[in-house]
Amino acid sequence: MEQKRCAGVLLHITSLPSKYGVGTLGKEAFDFIDFLKKSNVSIWQVLPLVPTNYGDSPYQSVSSTALNYYLIDFDILRQKKLLKKEDYENVFFGDDPLRVNYAALFENKTLVLRKAFHNFNKGNRNFKKFVKDAEYNDFAVFMTIKAMHEYKSWDLWDEKYKNYSEELEKEVIEKYKDDYLFWVWTQFEFVNEWKKLKDYAKEAGIKIMGDMPIYVAYDSVEVWKHPELFDLNPDKTKHLVAGCPPDIFSEDGQLWGNPCYNWAYQKSRGYKWWTYRINANFKFVDMLRIDHFRGFDRYYAIPAENTNAKIGEWLDGPKSDLFKDKLDLNIVAEDLGVIDDGVRKLMADTQYPGMKILEFAFDGSLENDHLPSNYKKNLLCYTGTHDNMPLYQYILDLNEREFETFKAGVKREADLLGVKMHGEDARGIEETVVEMAFASIANIAIVPMQDLLCQDGSTRMNLPSTVSTDNWSYRCKKSYFSDHLSEELKDYIKKYNR
């Protein structure tokens, strides 16, 4: 893992500015890399690159290794003479530049992409090789059948298609060849666009940190094609699903609904699927954050028929056995949640750096693991993650007693770190905590864009265990990436030797 001190910004690609409804791999992504370079930032952290599905969440994808075709850029397709401007400039992709309208994207982006594919030369040598390599074959077959069934979940498909077989796969590819090739092409185009962006980032000295969900969605090609990997009933219905038990943040707990794994089976196969999945992610990123890392030690399993997470049980995961041949990989462990001796042992066995969140730090306890004075070097310090309320709103929402406790804690830690308070109101405290991330001894400091901009709760990226058009839809204006912000970042990075 990165040993020298450095800093990063968390902003998903979908949140970048764009005229066509969602951030893409086009000019604005290159401009963002320019902004990071100008600011002396070394890491761009993104969320999972997989296609979104239920609730528009990148943590509920139809495939654990496919790529999100919403991120394909129309202007790049026009430069390749696959589209004309009139093919997309008057198409409705939403009317709020600060929100992704996933319903409009779902309705219209695929139609425009199909137009581009129609104009694409299917005899292209590189494309033919890509098809032959069949890396995204499962995704393309699954999506071909899914589109035939109006994108319904696979368990609602006609009986003929519910159970995977090689014969069925061959029949779908032959009978619906054009549809199948379209879905392969979306992956081909993403890979080509990503390679140029990634090369540009490398040239600018910026590493991209990706994100891998621990679980996959029930409505995914993996569950459809490889049900043996999961803890399902014999008829492939859900048996045990994932989530988190009740805590101070949620009296019902969090019911995610993803199927739990059949770890005994996975172990008997030497965790081959996991190795493939992790390696597939590393083809696209320099560093990889693995979500809900504690679930590899023990995971919370909830009976599928339950409507909340109050009743469940902790079951043993694979522990460090899964990672014994992956210790040299640039993995970041999202070790948040219920942390016990088992998780501590898993972290010690793998030596992956964990995460500390400043938003959680100032509850009055001097033993709080998230306090910078309790840090070790081998970790990442965040002000918050994509699942947290933006820090400014979090502070605004504290009651009077909590606010005074939070402020006193910030003052004490700021003094220890040599950070001068920016003020004693919510904004001043928020800005002090942001500077504190850079000042901490953590090797890597990462700040979400919302916290750099001191934005309020309307900019929250995700509220866990809820489905809403507010989730995953946060967008930026070009003006956010200002010279003023760039100078501020540069000053912090220089001052704290990042």
C-alpha positions in Angstrom: 0.0 0.0 0.0 0.9 3.6 -0.6 3.5 4.5 2.1 4.2 8.1 1.3 1.8 10.8 2.6 -0.8 11.8 0.0 -4.3 13.1 -0.4 -7.4 12.2 -2.5 -10.8 13.4 -3.4 -13.9 11.1 -3.4 -16.3 11.9 -6.3 -18.0 9.3 -8.4 -17.9 9.7 -12.2 -21.8 10.0 -12.4 -21.4 13.2 -10.3 -19.3 15.0 -12.9 -20.9 17.8 -14.9 -22.4 16.9 -18.3 -25.0 18.2 -20.7 -26.5 14.7 -21.1 -27.8 13.7 -17.7 -24.9 12.0 -16.0 -21.2 12.3 -15.6 -19.3 10.3 -18.3 -15.8 9.3 -19.3 -15.6 12.3 -21.6 -14.1 15.8 -21.5 -15.4 16.7 -18.0 -13.6 13.6 -16.5 -10.3 14.7 -18.2 -10.9 18.3 -16.9 -11.4 16.8 -13.4 -8.0 15.1 -13.6 -6.5 18.5 -14.6 -8.1 20.0 -11.5 -6.7 17.3 -9.3 -3.2 17.7 -10.9 -3.3 21.4 -10.5 -4.3 20.9 -6.8 -1.4 18.4 -6.2 -4.0 15.7 -5.3 -2.7 12.2 -5.9 -5.8 10.0 -5.7 -9.2 10.1 -7.3 -11.6 7.8 -5.5 -14.7 6.6 -7.4 -17.5 4.3 -6.5 -18.1 0.9 -8.3 -17.9 1.0 -12.1 -20.5 -1.6 -12.5 -24.0 -1.0 -14.1 -26.6 0.2 -11.7 -29.9 -1.7 -11.3 -32.4 -1.7 -8.4 -32.5 1.7 -6.6 -29.9 3.0 -9.1 -27.2 1.7 -6.7 -23.8 0.6 -7.9 -23.9 -1.8 -4.9 -26.9 -3.6 -6.5 -25.6 -4.5 -10.0 -26.6 -7.0 -12.6 -23.0 -8.0 -12.8 -20.0 -7.9 -10.4 -17.5 -7.3 -13.2 -19.4 -5.6 -16.1 -19.0 -1.8 -16.7 -21.6 0.9 -16.5 -22.7 1.8 -20.0 -24.3 5.0 -18.7 -20.8 6.4 -18.4 -20.1 6.1 -22.2 -19.7 9.6 -23.6 -21.8 10.7 -26.6 -19.3 13.3 -27.8 -16.6 10.7 -28.0 -19.0 8.5 -30.1 -19.6 11.5 -32.3 -15.9 12.0 -32.8 -15.8 8.3 -33.9 -18.6 9.1 -36.4 -21.0 6.8 -34.7 -23.4 9.5 -33.7 -24.5 12.9 -35.0 -25.1 15.8 -32.6 -28.8 15.7 -33.4 -29.0 12.0 -32.3 -28.6 13.1 -28.7 -28.6 16.8 -28.1 -32.4 17.2 -27.9 -33.1 13.9 -26.1 -34.5 14.3 -22.5 -32.0 13.1 -19.9 -33.5 15.2 -17.0 -34.0 18.8 -16.3 -32.0 19.3 -13.1 -28.2 19.8 -13.7 -27.5 18.9 -10.1 -29.3 15.5 -10.2 -29.0 12.4 -12.2 -32.4 11.4 -13.5 -32.0 7.6 -13.7 -35.5 7.1 -15.1 -34.7 9.3 -18.1 -31.3 7.7 -18.5 -32.9 4.2 -18.5 -35.5 5.3 -21.0 -33.3 7.1 -23.4 -29.5 6.5 -23.1 -29.7 2.9 -24.3 -31.7 4.0 -27.3 -29.0 6.5 -28.3 -26.3 3.9 -27.7 -28.1 1.4 -29.9 -28.0 4.0 -32.7 -24.3 4.3 -32.2 -23.9 0.5 -32.3 -26.0 0.4 -35.5 -23.4 2.7 -37.1 -20.5 0.7 -35.7 -18.4 -1.6 -38.0 -19.1 -5.1 -36.4 -16.2 -6.4 -38.5 -13.7 -4.2 -36.6 -10.7 -6.5 -35.9 -10.4 -5.4 -32.2 -14.1 -5.8 -31.6 -14.1 -9.3 -33.1 -11.2 -10.3 -30.8 -13.1 -8.7 -27.9 -16.2 -10.8 -28.7 -14.0 -13.9 -29.0 -12.3 -13.3 -25.7 -15.8 -13.5 -24.2 -14.9 -11.7 -21.0 -18.3 -10.0 -20.9 -20.2 -12.8 -22.5 -22.2 -13.7 -19.4 -23.3 -10.0 -19.0 -24.3 -9.8 -22.6 -26.4 -13.0 -22.6 -28.0 -12.0 -19.3 -28.9 -8.5 -20.5 -30.2 -9.8 -23.8 -32.7 -12.0 -22.0 -33.4 -9.2 -19.4 -34.3 -6.8 -22.2 -36.6 -9.4 -23.8 -38.4 -9.5 -20.4 -38.7 -5.7 -20.1 -35.7 -5.7 -17.7 -37.6 -7.6 -15.0 -35.6 -9.6 -12.4 -34.5 -13.0 -13.7 -36.8 -14.9 -11.2 -39.7 -13.3 -13.1 -38.6 -14.4 -16.5 -40.5 -17.0 -18.6 -39.7 -20.5 -17.2 -37.6 -21.4 -20.2 -35.0 -18.7 -19.3 -34.9 -18.9 -15.5 -32.3 -21.7 -15.4 -29.0 -21.3 -17.1 -27.7 -23.9 -19.5 -25.0 -23.9 -22.2 -27.7 -24.8 -24.7 -29.8 -21.8 -23.7 -26.8 -19.5 -23.9 -26.0 -20.7 -27.5 -29.6 -20.3 -28.5 -29.8 -16.7 -27.2 -26.5 -15.7 -28.9 -27.6 -17.2 -32.3 -31.3 -16.1 -32.2 -30.7 -12.6 -30.8 -27.2 -12.0 -32.2 -27.6 -8.3 -32.7 -28.9 -7.6 -29.2 -26.1 -9.8 -27.7 -23.4 -8.0 -29.7 -24.9 -4.6 -28.7 -24.3 -5.5 -25.0 -20.8 -6.7 -25.7 -20.1 -3.5 -27.6 -21.2 -1.4 -24.6 -18.3 -3.1 -22.7 -15.9 -2.7 -25.6 -16.6 1.0 -25.8 -16.3 1.5 -22.1 -13.0 -0.3 -21.9 -11.6 1.9 -24.8 -12.9 5.1 -23.2 -11.6 4.1 -19.8 -8.2 3.2 -21.1 -7.6 6.7 -22.4 -8.9 8.3 -19.2 -6.8 6.0 -17.1 -3.6 6.7 -19.2 -4.3 10.4 -18.8 -4.6 10.1 -15.0 -1.3 8.1 -14.9 0.4 10.7 -16.9 -0.8 13.4 -14.5 0.5 11.3 -11.5 -3.0 10.5 -10.3 -4.0 7.0 -9.0 -7.6 5.9 -9.3 -9.0 4.1 -6.3 -12.0 1.9 -7.2 -14.6 0.3 -5.0 -15.8 -3.3 -4.8 -19.1 -4.2 -3.0 -18.7 -7.3 -0.9 -22.1 -8.6 -2.0 -23.8 -9.0 -5.4 -27.5 -8.4 -6.2 -30.0 -11.2 -6.3 -31.0 -10.0 -9.8 -27.5 -10.6 -11.2 -25.9 -12.8 -13.8 -23.8 -14.5 -11.0 -26.9 -15.7 -9.1 -28.7 -16.7 -12.3 -25.7 -18.6 -13.7 -23.8 -19.7 -10.6 -26.4 -20.2 -7.8 -24.0 -22.6 -6.1 -21.9 -19.7 -5.0 -24.7 -18.3 -2.8 -26.7 -19.4 0.2 -30.0 -20.0 -1.6 -32.9 -22.3 -1.2 -33.0 -25.4 -3.6 -35.4 -23.6 -5.9 -32.9 -20.6 -6.1 -35.1 -18.3 -4.0 -33.4 -16.3 -1.3 -32.6 -18.1 1.9 -30.3 -15.8 4.0 -29.7 -12.1 3.0 -27.2 -9.6 4.1 -27.5 -6.5 6.3 -26.5 -4.9 9.6 -28.1 -5.4 13.1 -29.8 -2.4 14.8 -27.5 0.2 16.3 -27.7 3.8 17.5 -28.2 5.0 13.9 -31.0 2.6 13.0 -33.4 0.8 15.4 -34.5 -1.6 12.7 -30.9 -2.2 11.4 -30.1 -2.3 7.7 -31.7 -4.8 5.4 -29.7 -4.8 2.2 -31.4 -7.9 0.7 -28.3 -9.3 -1.2 -27.9 -13.0 -1.0 -25.3 -14.3 1.5 -22.5 -16.5 0.1 -22.1 -20.3 0.4 -18.6 -19.9 1.9 -18.1 -23.7 2.3 -18.6 -24.2 -1.5 -16.4 -21.2 -2.3 -13.6 -22.5 -0.1 -13.9 -26.0 -1.7 -13.1 -24.2 -5.1 -10.2 -22.3 -3.6 -12.1 -19.0 -3.8 -11.6 -19.0 -7.5 -14.6 -16.7 -8.3 -13.3 -14.1 -5.7 -9.8 -14.2 -7.2 -11.3 -13.6 -10.7 -13.5 -10.8 -9.4 -10.7 -8.9 -7.6 -8.3 -9.3 -10.5 -11.0 -8.0 -12.9 -11.4 -4.9 -10.8 -7.6 -4.3 -10.8 -7.6 -4.1 -14.6 -9.2 -0.7 -14.2 -7.9 0.8 -11.0 -4.6 1.3 -9.1 -6.1 0.8 -5.6 -9.3 -1.1 -4.6 -11.5 -0.4 -1.6 -13.4 -3.5 -0.5 -16.7 -2.6 1.0 -17.9 -4.1 4.4 -14.6 -5.9 4.9 -15.8 -7.0 8.4 -18.1 -9.4 6.6 -15.2 -11.6 5.7 -14.7 -12.4 9.3 -18.3 -12.8 10.4 -21.4 -11.6 8.5 -24.9 -10.8 9.7 -27.4 -13.1 8.0 -31.1 -12.3 8.0 -33.9 -14.8 7.0 -35.1 -13.6 3.6 -38.7 -13.4 4.6 -38.0 -10.7 7.3 -39.0 -7.1 6.6 -36.2 -5.6 8.8 -32.8 -6.5 10.2 -33.8 -6.9 13.8 -33.6 -10.7 13.7 -30.5 -12.2 12.3 -27.4 -14.1 13.3 -23.6 -13.6 13.0 -22.1 -16.4 10.9 -18.4 -17.2 10.2 -17.0 -15.9 6.9 -13.7 -17.1 5.2 -11.6 -14.8 7.4 -8.0 -14.2 6.0 -8.0 -17.5 4.2 -9.6 -15.8 1.1 -6.8 -13.2 1.0 -3.7 -15.3 1.8 -2.6 -15.2 -1.9 -3.6 -11.5 -2.3 -1.5 -9.8 0.4 0.6 -7.9 -2.1 -2.5 -6.2 -3.7 -3.2 -2.5 -3.2 -6.4 -3.2 -1.2 -8.1 -0.8 1.2 -10.3 -2.5 3.8 -13.5 -0.7 4.7 -13.4 -1.8 8.3 -16.4 0.1 9.6 -19.4 -1.1 11.5 -19.3 -3.6 14.4 -15.6 -4.1 15.1 -14.5 -6.9 17.4 -11.4 -9.1 18.0 -12.2 -11.2 14.9 -12.1 -8.2 12.6 -8.9 -6.9 14.3 -7.3 -10.3 13.7 -8.4 -10.2 10.0 -6.9 -6.7 9.6 -3.7 -7.8 11.3 -3.4 -10.9 9.1 -3.9 -9.1 5.9 -2.1 -5.8 6.9 -4.5 -3.9 4.6 -5.0 -0.3 5.6 -8.4 0.4 7.2 -10.5 3.6 7.3 -11.2 6.2 10.0 -14.0 8.7 9.7 -13.7 12.1 11.4 -17.5 12.5 11.4 -17.6 9.7 13.9 -14.7 11.0 16.0 -16.0 13.6 18.4 -18.4 11.9 20.7 -16.5 12.9 23.9 -14.7 9.6 24.3 -10.9 9.8 24.3 -10.8 6.1 23.4 -12.7 6.7 20.1 -10.8 4.9 17.3 -11.7 7.7 14.8 -9.9 10.4 16.8 -6.7 11.4 15.0 -4.7 11.2 18.2 -5.4 7.4 18.2 -4.3 6.8 14.6 -1.6 4.6 13.3 0.0 5.5 10.0 -1.3 2.6 7.9 -4.8 3.8 7.3 -7.0 6.2 5.4 -8.5 9.2 7.1 -11.8 10.4 5.7 -14.1 13.3 6.8 -17.0 11.0 5.7 -17.9 8.5 3.0 -20.5 8.3 0.3 -22.9 6.8 2.9 -22.5 9.6 5.4 -24.4 12.9 5.7 -22.1 15.6 4.4 -20.1 16.9 7.4 -21.6 20.4 7.5 -25.2 19.1 7.7 -24.1 16.5 10.3 -22.8 19.3 12.5 -25.9 21.5 11.9 -28.2 18.5 13.0 -26.5 18.0 16.3 -28.5 19.0 19.4 -27.0 21.7 21.7 -25.2 19.2 24.0 -23.9 17.1 21.1 -22.7 20.2 19.3 -20.7 21.4 22.3 -19.2 17.9 22.8 -18.3 17.8 19.1 -16.8 21.3 19.2 -14.7 20.6 22.3 -13.4 17.4 20.7 -12.5 19.3 17.5 -10.7 22.0 19.5 -8.7 19.5 21.5 -7.6 17.5 18.4 -6.9 20.6 16.4 -4.6 21.8 19.2 -2.8 18.5 19.2 -2.3 18.6 15.4 -1.3 22.2 15.3 -4.5 23.1 13.3 -5.9 26.6 13.9 -9.7 26.7 14.3 -11.5 28.2 11.3 -14.3 29.4 13.6 -16.7 28.1 16.2 -19.9 28.0 14.2 -20.9 24.9 12.1 -19.1 26.1 9.0 -15.9 27.0 10.9 -15.9 23.6 12.7 -16.5 21.8 9.4 -13.6 23.5 7.7 -11.4 22.8 10.7 -12.2 19.0 10.5 -11.4 19.0 6.7 -8.0 20.5 7.5 -7.6 18.0 10.3 -7.8 15.1 7.7 -4.8 16.5 5.9 -2.9 17.2 9.2 -3.4 13.7 10.6 -0.7 11.1 10.6 -2.7 8.8 8.3 -0.7 8.0 5.2 -3.7 8.9 3.0 -6.3 11.6 3.6 -9.5 11.5 1.4 -12.2 14.1 1.4 -15.6 13.8 -0.4 -16.3 16.7 -2.8 -19.3 17.7 -0.7 -17.1 18.3 2.4 -14.5 20.2 0.4 -17.3 22.5 -0.7 -19.0 22.6 2.8 -22.3 21.5 1.2 -25.5 20.7 3.1 -27.6 17.5 3.4 -29.3 18.0 0.0 -26.0 16.8 -1.6 -25.9 13.5 0.3 -24.8 10.7 -2.0 -26.6 7.9 -0.3 -28.8 7.1 2.7 -28.2 3.4 3.4 -31.1 0.9 3.2 -33.4 3.4 1.5 -34.5 3.7 -2.1 -35.0 7.3 -3.3 -34.3 9.5 -6.3 -32.0 11.4 -4.0 -29.7 8.5 -3.6 -26.7 8.2 -6.0 -27.9 11.3 -8.0 -25.6 14.0 -6.7 -24.1 16.2 -9.5 -21.5 19.0 -9.6 -21.4 22.2 -11.5 -18.2 23.1 -13.4 -17.8 26.1 -11.2 -17.3 23.8 -8.1 -13.8 23.0 -9.4 -12.6 26.6 -8.9 -9.1 28.1 -8.7 -9.9 29.0 -5.1 -10.6 25.4 -4.1 -7.5 24.2 -6.0 -5.3 26.7 -4.1 -6.8 25.6 -0.8 -6.1 22.0 -1.5 -2.6 22.8 -2.7 -1.9 24.8 0.5 -3.1 21.9 2.7 -1.1 19.4 0.7 2.1 21.5 1.0 1.6 22.4 4.6 1.0 18.8 5.7 3.6 17.2 3.4 1.1 15.3 1.3 
